[in-house]
Amino acid sequence: MDRGTVGSANQGRLKVGVRTEGRSEILTPAGELDHHTAELLREPLDAALEQGRTRLVIDCSQLAFCDSTGLNVLLGARLKAEAAGGGVHLAGMQPVVARVFEITGAEAVFSVHDSLDAALAD
């Protein structure tokens, strides 16, 4: 396991951990991803892409809530990553978050994995 880059951003209701493992940039949002906190995830996603890290894995196991703004951040990152030859993988979604992706149909455009290990192995 390569734990090369480690960092985090925090604004009370959302903390975002960032680390590099192999060819993947792993982002771990913990808390609530909504209109007030979405920028905390958008910034490290954009930074990873600017650094040429196009395989983005979002570990959703600690994400308690995601609204349409959070979903749009992830969709935007997906478009940018795919345009650069990569992709966005979602891992370990809690049922309440997975439901948002089901209702909107967004689960069909992401690589969704049961666990972080499964996303990293893909």
Secondary structure as UniProt FT lines:
FT   STRAND          6..10
FT   STRAND          14..21
FT   TURN            22..23
FT   STRAND          24..33
FT   TURN            35..37
FT   HELIX           38..50
FT   TURN            51..52
FT   STRAND          55..59
FT   HELIX           60..62
FT   STRAND          63..66
FT   HELIX           68..83
FT   TURN            84..85
FT   STRAND          87..91
FT   HELIX           95..104
FT   HELIX           106..109
FT   STRAND          111..113
FT   HELIX           116..121
//
